[in-house]
Amino acid sequence: MPELELSAGTIDYEDTGGSGPAIVFVHGLMMDGSLWRKVVAGLRSDYRCLLPTLPLGGHRHPMRADADLSMSGIAELLGESIERLDLRDITLVMSDWGGPQLLVGGPCYERIARLVLCSCEAFENVPPKGAARLLPYIARVPGGVFMAAMPFALIAYAGCR
């Protein structure tokens, strides 16, 4: 799997190649690009699909000690990876709770042509099942809520370079 060395550390990414328009698929917490495998399987022949593994729990490489892993910091890493791969006119695909939406309207905004927000909670999945059911237990652990909320901390967003 190819790697990108970014300001906060190394991330892996999958690139299906191809000469079609680029689609960047962004995963959520505790996931990686395999979240989108069935979608990408149907698109890979006509599009260049890119799936970065961001430091949200599914990554294999430790980030630098001073890495900003807040939601805006993760968005900045995604913006940096889009720049490093020199992607333009991309379609950015993410779940509706995704931090990369912080890129929209920011300095990277001219590289994003389309934005697709996919609902992660709908129909019989509200309230969400899975990890969200653990929140009452996490709240009982000292520091648990702080650690669970840390990826969502919003700080000043520096944007793309």
VENLIN-V501990 format. One record per helix or strand of 3 or more residues. SS is the DSSP state (H for helix, E for strand). FROM is the first residue (numbers start at 1). TO is the last residue. If there is no record, write none. Layout:
SS | FROM | TO
SS | FROM | TO
This chain:
E | 2 | 6
E | 9 | 15
E | 22 | 25
H | 33 | 43
E | 48 | 52
H | 71 | 84
E | 90 | 95
H | 99 | 103
H | 109 | 111
E | 112 | 118
H | 123 | 125
H | 130 | 140
H | 144 | 152
